[in-house]
Amino acid sequence: MEFHEAANFLFDLRRFALRPGTDATRSLLDHLDDPHDSLDCIQIAGSNGKGSTARMVERTLREAGLDVGLYTSPHLNDVRERIRVNGRKITESAIVEFVESVEPYVTDRAADGTSPTLFETLTALAYWEFERQSVDVAVVEVGIGGKLDATSVVDPVASAVTTVTLEHTEILGDTIEEIARDKAHVAPADRPIVTGATGDALDAVREVAGEVVTVGGGTDSDIGVEYLGREGLEGGIDLDGDDWGVETNLPLLGSHQAANAGIAATLCRQVADVDEGTLARGLRNAHWPGRFEIMGQEPLVVLDGAHNPGGVARVVETLQEFDSDDLHVVAGAMVDKDLRSIAAELEGADHVVACQPDRDRAEDEQVVATAFEDETDATVETKSDVAGAFDLALEAADAGDCVLVTGSLYAVAEARQRWIRPTIPKRADSIEAARETIEGTHVTDAGAWRMRGKAVHRLLKTRVQPRQAQYLKEELLSVGGECAISGLNDQDEEMLDVLLMGTMAQFKRLTEKLQGQPYGLASLADELRGALDIQQPETGREQPWDDGTAVMGILNITPDSFHDGGEYDAIDDAVARAEAMAEAGVDILDVGGESTRPGADVIPAEAEIDRVVPVIERLADLDAAVAVDTRKAPVARAALDAGADILNDVSGLEDPEMRLVAADYDVPVVVMHSIETPVDPDTDIDYDDVVEDCIDQLTERVLLAEKAGLDREQIIVDPGLGFGKSAAESFELLGRIEEFESLGCPILVGHSHKSMFELVGGDAGDCLDATIAGTTLAAERGADIVRVHDVPEAVRAVNVVEAADDPGRFDDEN
């Protein structure tokens, strides 16, 4: 079974109507030998905030060293987002394995009308995957209510009800009290339930759950919460328990998120030994796309998937923290939402563009517009698609205005594509390579066979809405190209992978035809031009890698690094080594004071500063840029103050301060894909496609740095060869390095003397010939920076590649 067949099987279960009750889920899990019985689950219910709270719990428990599963809904772009283990999406291969095991059972139940629904089946998939991955804790967001939700087949070890408002009244009841009672049934057997509910809702929770821990700003709350207001793009919070307290910042703004953080912290302390420092770091790293997510500042651009009046009211409250002028709202919603009440919460809007997300259940844009015309004094217009509506709002907004996309997570997901859509150049120089590339887009076997001969030219893989996919196919065919569409193409509600195939001239004509078209195709045209170098923006900055591959020389001021530990830990020795590398033609000196080799000890920031700062201060007069290789923001700040020019963070911005330090100093930052640092050699990670999985995971890290204020030309991506990858996977990354150009960032390759070369007969730590071969390949495949120990040899290797590309360049220099 191929992934597209497995995914189609799951999505076809949408034909079965939503129903309360756990019987179907229990029966399906029984067929799977009850994987949920062995899990320790934290269940989180609520009308608003349950997804954000679940993310905070998951991230904090991971910070405490636990293996954590996370199940949430809905997804923004990819169904695999709903099920994560240690932050990583479930693999395509796991979904295939699951569907193969349940397909006969589900088909048999469908024959007598008792098939599990999509949500019930995905819930079973989540529990199956968490048990298979042996997670320590599974954090589960309830779908609807609590008592009769599919997730409630487990007996949770801890649980919460975040807030209670009128919602799903046809299922849960007509009053706040009835809804609260239903949600309170997630209460654990031997611990108090945690809640942010107040008033009648809180009384109803107590009726069902008995013992309760209350979280909020009132004096009678068990856990005190104070929202300290906005600090840049974060919100300050102060949490106060009986014997603990935390003051930190959240990446999620608003007083409601402070309350969610209090609930999350309390849950974490119920199930694990979590100290205050771990709580602070975990909460600060709990990024949650589409929840008051700030994507730009001039104008202020905010994406928030609030879909009920209470959620929208909180968005409006949080907007008051920003000094913006006119409010432009892009509004799209589903058919079952209270549109008039949502519109009434946005009565201060000046301009509204009503639109219709590309979903079967999406409300018509004219209906949305009518609600806003009736409830606000805003200028209201309509656009059939979210991307087009977003464009209209941005065009109308001045630098001091605010553009808000809200009403549905589906609307947010479509608008968010502007920042995260993958556009991955592909190389297909043979029929076999073309067939493999087409199959990687989840095209059917027949489609791959038919189109493989047409793909031996420029290829670009991306992800679009179904109607965009059909339009792209028609237009590319009309100019002589071809477009392969994912086998998911019979699903109206999923983003689709597409593989565009054509000559450069055909792509240029395609982008011209897309300009001015609806459905977000005009914006997509600009992305295609950039991805295929049809038009290149001027960067306006000068960097060592602007004129070709830059050589970064490694200068480890450490006693225990794997290749040169202890050789340069004296200041004079380190400076002499740097001077020799500069003489050999190095472009960047990378100074590191802490080893990240497998099994290396973590050292305090103060000790690391003492190692690197005196050396950096001595390198100021050398003809090379200076980078500091560190995972710690205090070390980065001290190094920049001492004269460093670049930050190199092998943890991929795990320290929440690191991106802010880079933005404060306006310097480039290397963001590496890493599973953990230092590397645990026993870690075994499953990838569907190691290159595309790394690109997918780096996309959000790059976006974090971009939202902090950095340009993509300053954000250097490093695939992280050897970090959570096997030797074969590291070679796969090296061989396909040009695909990382899809991120729009410079690319760094760090391969020097790594154990990956044992695969080809080298010795880890002592394989100069293999390292130089890797350097040559990386430069030839498009790496902007190669990070090496052996500078003279690397400089010559890079020169060979550049001479082959442009022989006249060296004639001119000589």
N, C-alpha and C positions, 0 to 999 in steps of 0.2 A: 504494500500500500504506500502511495506517495503522500506527502504532507497535504497537498491540495485536496486529495480525496478524503483524508481524515478530517480536515477542517470543514469541508463541505458537509460531511456527515454530521458534525456537531452543529453547524449553522442551520442545517435543515430541521433541527429540533425546535427551531423557533415557531414552527407551525403548530406546536402544542401549546395551548393557552396556559398562562400563569395560573397557579393554583396554590392555596395554602396547604400546609401539611408536610410531614416528613416521611411518610410511608414509602413513596417512590424512591427517595434518596436512600433510605435504609435498605430497601430491597436491592438497589444497585450496588451499594457498598457490601452487602452480604455476598453478592456474586463475586466481589473482589476480595473476599476473605476478611472483610471488616478492618481495613487499614486504619480507620479513625480510632479504633479502640486503644491503640498504643500511643496516641498522641496527647501531649499536653497542650491544650488550646486556650487561647485568650480570645473571648468573643466580645465584639464591640458593636452595640446597637445604637440607634439614635436617629433623629430626623435630620440633623445637620451635624457635620463635623466628625462623623465616624470614620471616614476615609483618612482624613488628616490625622486623627488620633491614632488609628492603626499604623500609619506610617511612622509616627513618632515613637510608638512602642517598639515597632520592628527595628528601627534604626538604633534606638538606645540599647536594646538587648544585644544587638550585634556588636555595639561598642563595648558591651560587657564581656564579649568573648563567646557568646552563644551562637549556634547555628540556628537560623530563624527562617521559617516560612511565612509568607504573606499572601493572603487571598483577599482581593478587593474587586469591586465592580462599580461601574462598567469600565471598559478600557477606552483609551483615547485613539490608538491607531492599530493595535495588534492584539488579538485575543490573548496572546501569550503574556501580555503585561499583567493580567489578572493573577497569575500564579508565579511567585518568585521565591527563590531560596537564596538567602544571603545577598539579596538585591538583584540577582540574575534571573531573567525570564526563563520559564520552562522551555526546554528545547523542542524543536519541531519533531525530532526523533522520539522524544518521550510521548508527545501527543499521538504520534502514529502508533506506538506500542500500546497506549491506552485504548485507542479506538479499536484496534484489532482485537483487543481482549473483550470489549463490551459490545461490539457491533451485533453479534448474533443474539445476545441477550436483549438489547434495546429493540432490535427488529422484531423479535418474538413478542415483546410487550406491546409494541406498536400495533401488531396484528389484532390484539384484543382491546386496544384503546387505552392502555395504561403506560405508555412510554414515558420515561422521564423527560422533563423539559430541558431546554438548553442550560438554564441556571442550575438545575438539579444535577445535571451531568457534569458541568464544570466544577460544581462543589465536590462531587465524588472524585473528579480528576485531581483537584487540589489535595484532598486528603490522601489519595493514592500516591501522589508525587512526594508529599511531605513525609509519609511513612517510608517510601523508597529511599529518600535522601537522608533519613535518620535525623531529622531536625530535632533540636532540643525543645523548641517552642514553636507553635503555629499560631500566628496572629490572624484572626478571621473577622472580616467585616460582614455583618449581617446584611442580607438583602432587603427584606421588608419585615418590619415588626420585630419579632423575636420568638414567640411561642411556637409558631407554625412555619418558621423559615427553614429552608433546606439545610442551612448551616447548623441548625440546632439538634442534629443527630449526635453531637458530642456532649460530654459532660465537662464543661470548661473548668480550668483551674483558677481562672480569674475572668471577670467580665465587667462591662460598663454600659451605661446608657448615657450618651452625651447630652442631648437635648430632646425635648418633645414638643412637636407642633402638630397641627392638623395636617395629615397626609394619608393617602391611600385609605380614605375613610370607608370605601366600599369593602375593604378587607379587614381593617383594624378597628373600626368603630367610629362613631360620629363625634366623640368628645375627646378632649385632651386626656382625661382620666382613663378612658377605655384604651386609648393608644398606649399610654404609659404602662398600664397593667400588662398589655401584650408584650411590650419590649422588655419589661422586668423579668420575664420568664427565662432570660439568659443567665440569671443569677447563678453563681457557683454554689456547690453544696456546702463548702466549709470555709468560705471567705465572704466578707461583705462585698456587695456590689458597689461599684464606684459610679457616681453620677454627677452631672452638672445640672440636673433638673431642679426646678424650684416650684414653690406653691403647690397647687393641686396635683401637678404631675409628680412632684416629689412624694407627696402623701400616697399617691397610687403606687409608686414604686415600692414604698415601704410596706404597703399591704401585701404585696406579692413576695418580695425578696426578704423581708425581715430586716436583717442588719445591713446598714447602708453607710458608705463613706461619701460625704458631700464635698464637692469642690466648687469654689466660687469666691467672689469678692466680698461676700457678706460676713459679718462678725460671727454668725452662727455656723459657718462652714467649717468642716473638719480640716480641710486643706485650703489655706488662704492663697488667693491668686491676685496679683496686681499687675496690670498692664502699664508699662513705663513709657509707652509711646514709641514712635518711629525713630530709629537710628539708621539713617541712610536707607538701605533697602531691607532692613531687618527691624523686628519689633522687640523691644526690651521687655523682659518679664521677671517677676519675683515670685517664687513659690515658697510657701511656708507651711511645713508640717510640724508634728509634735516634736520630733527629735531630728529634723533635717530641714534644709532650706537650699534653694538654688536660685541664683540670679544669673541669667544668661540672655542671649538674643535668639530669636527664632527667624528662620527664613520666610515664615508665613506671618503676614502682618494682621493686626487686628486684635481687639480685646477678646473676641471669641476664640482665637487661636491660643491665647494665654490660658483660657479655661481648658481647652483641649490638652494643652501641655501639662496642666495640673493633673488631669485625669490619666494621661499617659504615664507620667512620673509615678503616680500612685500604683498603677497596675504593674509597672516594672518592679517596684519595690516589693510587691506582693509575691512575685514569682522568682526573683533572683536577688543576689547580693550585689546591689548597684549603688556605688558611692556617689557623692554629690558631683564630683568631677566628671564621672562617666555620664550621669544624667545631663549635665550641662552640654557636654560635647555631642551626645547622641541627639538631643533636642535641636541643637544648632545645625546639625547635618541632615535634618528631616525635611528635605526638599520634596515638594509634592506638586507636580505639574498641573496647571489649570486651576489652581486655588489661589486667588489674588496673586497671580504671577505677573510680575512687571517685566515687560519685554522691551521697553524703550522709555526714554525720559523726555524727549523733545519732539513731539508731544509725549506726555505720559501715556503709555499703552498698557492696559491691564486686561488679563484674561482670567475670568472666574466663572466656573461652571454652575453657579448658584441657579437652582431651578424651582425654588419655591419662595414665597414672599419673605419668610424668615431669613433665608439665605441671602436674598438680594438686599434686605435691610442691613445686614451686617456688611455687605460690600459697600453700600452707600456710607455707612458709618466709618468704615476704614478709609474711604476716599477723602473724608474730611481732613485726614492727616496731611494731605497734599495741597499745596497752594496752586491749584490749577484754575483756569478760566472756564471756558465753555466745556460742557460735557457732551460728547458724541457717543451714542450707544448703538452697538451692533447687536440686535436681539433676534435670537432664533430659539424655538422651544418645541417640545413635543406636544401632542394633541391632548394629553390628559392633565395639563398644567393649568393653574389658576392665573390666566394671562392678565386679567384686569388688576388683580391684587399685586402681581409682579410689577406691572406698569405703574401702579400707584406708588410703589416704593421708589420708583425712579422719576417722580414728578418734577424733580429739578433738572431733568435732562433738557438740553437746548436743541439737540438734533438726534434723531433716531433713524437708523436704517434697519428696517425689518427684513428678515431673510428666512430661508427655509433650508435647514441642514439636509444633507443628502441621505435621508433615512425614511423608511416607509412610514414611520409613526410621527414624522415631523409635521408641525402645524404649517398651513399655508401662510406665506408672508403677508398676504392681504388681511388675514385674520389677526396676525400679530400686530400689524400696523393699526388696525381698528382699535385694539385695546389701548395702544399708546396715544392715539388721537383722542380717545374718550377720557383718558386719565391724566394726560400731561398737556402742557402748552408747547411742547417741542415741535419743531419742523420735522415731519415724518415723511420718509420716502421708502420705497421698496426696491429690493434686488433679489432675484430668484436664488442666488447662491451666496454662501457665507464669504468666500474669498472676494467676490465682487463687492459685496456690502462693506467688507473691511477696507477695500481700496477706496470706496466712496467716502467712508468716514475719515480715513487718513488724509485724503485730498482736501477735505473740508476743514481739517483741524490745523490750527496755528501751533507754533512751538510751545506756547503756554497752556494749551488745552489738554483735555484728557479724552482718550478713546477707550471705551470699555466694551469688551465682548462678553456677553452673558446670556443667561436664560437656559443653557443646556451645555453639558460637557461635550455633546456632539458638535455644537457650534464652535466651542473652544478648540476642539481637536482639529477642525478644518482650518480655522484661523492660524493655529499653531504650526501648521505645515510650512508656513513661510520661513520658519526658523529651523525646522528639523528635517525637512524632506531630504532623504538621501538621493544624491545624484552621483552614481558611482561609475566612472569610466571603466570599460571592460576591454580586454584584449582578446581577439579571436583571429588567429592567423592560420587556422586550419578548420576543416569540416568538423573534426572531432572536438576541437576546442569550442567551436561555435555551438555544437550540440550540448556540451556540458554546461555552457553558460546559459543557454536557453532553458535547460532543465532546472538550473538553479533559480530560475524565476517562477518555478512551480507550474510551468506550462505542461500540458498533457503530453504523453509520449508521441501521440500522432502529430500534435502541433510542433514539437521539437524536431521530429523527422522531416516534416514538410518545410520548415523554415531554416534548417541548419545551413543550407547553401547560401542563404541570403545574408548571413550574419558575419561574413568575413570582411568586415570593414569597421567603421566606428560604431561602438555600442555604448549605450547608456542605460543603466538600470535605475529605476526610481519607483516611487509609490504614489498613487493618485486615487482620486475618487472614481467610482465606476463610470459616471458619465464623462469624466475627463479622459478615462482610458479609451472609451469608444470614440471620442472626438479626436484624440491623438492618433488612434489607429487609422481613422478615415483620412485625416489630413496628411499623415506621413505616407500612407499609400498613394495619395493623390500627387505627391511629389516624387514618387518612385522608391520610397523607403519601405520599411516594414516595422510592425509593432507586434510583439508577442505579449499576450495578456495572461496573467495568472489563471490557473484552472478554477479559481474562486469566482470567476466572472458571472456566475449565476446568483451571486449574493449581493443584494442591493445595499447592505449596510456595512460593508467592510472596505477598508482601503485595499487597493490591489497593487501587487507588484507588476510592473511592466518593463519590458526590455525594448528600447528604441534602437532601430538599426538603420543606418543610412550613411551616405557620404557626407563630408563636411558641407558641400553645396546644398544637399538635401536638407540637412539640419538648419542651415541658414534660411532657406526658403520656408521651412516649417515655422521657425520662430517669427518670421515676418507675418505668416498667416495667423499665428496665434495672437499677435498684438491686437488689442482692442476687442478680443473675443470675451464672452461671458464665462462663468463657472471657474473663475480664478486662473484661466489659461494665459492671460496677459502676464500675470506675475510668474507663472511657470516658465514662460518664454524667457524672461530675464535670468532665471535660474539655469536654464539650459545653455544660454549663451555663456554664462560664467563657467559652467562645468566643462564645456567643450572648447573653451578659449576662443569662442567666436567674438567676444569682446572682453578685453581685460581692463579692469579698473586700475587707475593709478593709485599706488599705495600712499605716496607722499612721505614715506619713511625710508631711511637707509639702514639696512641690516647686513651683517656679514654674509648672509646666504642669498642676497639679491642677485648676484652675478654668477651663481653656480653653487655647487655643493660646498658648504663650509665644513672644515675639519674642526671638531671640538676635541681638545686634548684633555684627558682625564688626569686630575691631580688630586690623589687621595691623601688627605692628612689624617690617616687612620693606621692603627696597628694591625687591623684584621681584615682588610679588603682582600678579595679572593685572588687577585693577580699581583698587586704591588703593595699589599699591606705591610706597614712598618718601614718602607723604603724612604718615605718623604715626610715622616711625622715631625721631624725637626724643621723649624722655620727656614733656616738657611738652606737646607737640602731641598725643601719644597720650592723656594724661590729660584734656586739654581736649576731645578727641573723645569720650572715654568720658562725661564730664560732660554733654555735649550729648545723647548717646544716652539717658542716664538721665533727663534732663529731658523727653525726648520719650516716655518710658514704656517703655523697654526692660526686659525681664525678666532677661536674661542677657547679660553681656559676654563675648565669646569672643576671648581674647588669643592671637595666634599669632606666632611668631618665625621661621618657616620657610615659604617658599612651596611649595605642592604643584601649581602650574600645570605644564602640559606643558613638559618640558625644564628645569625648575628644578634648581638645584644643591643637593645635600645639604650642610648645614653641620654642623660639630661641635656636640656637645651643649653644650659650654662656651659657645660663641658664642650659641647659642639661649637659654641660661639668662641670659646677660648682657643679652639683648634684653628678655625678658619679665618677669623677676623684679622689677626696679625699678618697672615699670609696675603690676604686680599689687599690690605693696606700697602704692601710692598710691591704689588703688581701694577700699580696705577700707570707707570711710565712705559709699560710694554705695549707693543703694537698688536694688541689683541683684546677682544672683548672678554669680560670676566663673568662667568656664571657661578652661582652657588648651588650646589647639589644638596638640597635639604627638604625634609618633610614638615619642618616646624616653622610656623610663622614668626616667632621671636628671633630665630636664627636668620631667617630671610631678611627681616627688617634690619638686624644688626649688620648683616653682610652688605645690604644696599647702602646703608649709612657709611660703611667702610669703603665703598666705591664699586661694588658689583653692578653689572649691567643687566643680568638675566637671571631669572629664577628657574631652577630645574627641580621639579617636584615629582619624584617617582611614585608617590602615592596617589596621584591624580586628584589633587585638591581635597584630600581627606580632612586636613585641618581647615575648618571653615573660615579661618582668618586669611588663608594664603591668597585666595583670589582678590581679597580686599587690599592686601599689602601690594600685590602686583599693580592693581588699579591706582592705589594711592601714589605709587612711585612712577606709574606709567611706563612699566618695563615689560619686555616679553616674558612669558612664563611657559615652561615645558610642562605639558599635562600628559602623563603616561597612563596607559591602560595597565592596571595591576589588580590582581585579585586580593593580594595582601602584601604588606611590606613590613619587615623582611619576609622573604618567600619561605613558606613551609614546603619542603621538598616532597612531602607526602600528599600535598593537595592534588586532587584529581578532578579536573573541570571538564564537563561535557560541552562541546561546541557543536552546533549544526554546521556552521561555516566560520572558521576562526577569524577570517578577515572581516566578514560582514558583521559578525557578532561584536568584534572589537570596535568597528565603526559605529555600530548602533549604541554601544555603551559609552563611547567617547563623545557622541553627539550631545548628550545631556551635560557632560562635564565641560565641554566647550561652551555650551549655552550658559552655564553658571558663570564662567569667566567673562563671557560677553555681557551678561546682565550686570556684572560688577563695574563695567565701564571700559573693558578692553576691546580693541578691534581684533578681528580674526587674524589679521596679519601679525598680531603680537602673541597669539596663542599657538604654540608649537605642539603638535601631537606626536606622541611616541607610542608605537604599537606595543612596546614592552616585551620584546623578545626574551623568552626564558622566564618571565614572571607569570606563573600560572599557565604556562604552555609547555607542551612536550617539545622535544627536538624537532619532530616532523612538523608540528604546528608552527614553530618558530621559523622554519624554512618556508613554510607556506606564506607567512607574513612577509618575509624578505622577498620572496618571488613575486608577490602581488602588491608591492608597496605603493605603486602608483594609484591604487584604488582609494587610498587614504586622501588623495587630492579632493575627493568628494566633500570633505569637511571644510574646504576653503581655507586651510591653515597650512603653514610650513610643516614639513615632516622631518622628524629626527629618528635615526636608526641607531640603536645601541646594541652592538653585537660582539664587541671586542673580547676575544678569548673566552667566550661563553661555552657552557657544556653542550650546547646544541651541536657543536662541531665534532663531538664524539660520534655522531651519526655518520660522519664521512671520514672517520679514522683519525681525528685530531684528539689532542689531550686538552681537557678543560684547563684554562689558566696558562697554557703554553702551546698556542697554535697560531703562530704568526702568519704562516702561509694561508691557512684557511680564513683567518680574520681579514687579510688583505683581499682575498678573493671575494669575501662578503662585502667589503668596502667598495670594491669595484662594481659589484652587482647592484648594491644600494644606490650608488651614484648614477649608474646607467638607468635604473628603474625610476629615478626621479626624487630621491631623498634630498632634502635641502640641507641637512646636517648629518654627518656621521660622527659618532662619539667613540673615540678610540684611545688606546694606550700608546700605540706606536705611531707617533705623529709623522716622522719623515717618510716612512713607507706609505702611510695613508695619503699624505699630500701628493706623492708621486702617482698613486693609484687614481686619485681623483683627477689629476692633471691628464692622465692617459685618456680617461673618459671624455674630458672636456676637449682635448686635442682632437679626438676622433669626431666629435660633434662640430668643432669649429677650429680647424687647423690654423687658420689665419690669426686667431687670437694670440697664439704664442709667438707667431712671427712678429706681430705688432709689439708684443712685450719685449722681444729680444732685439 
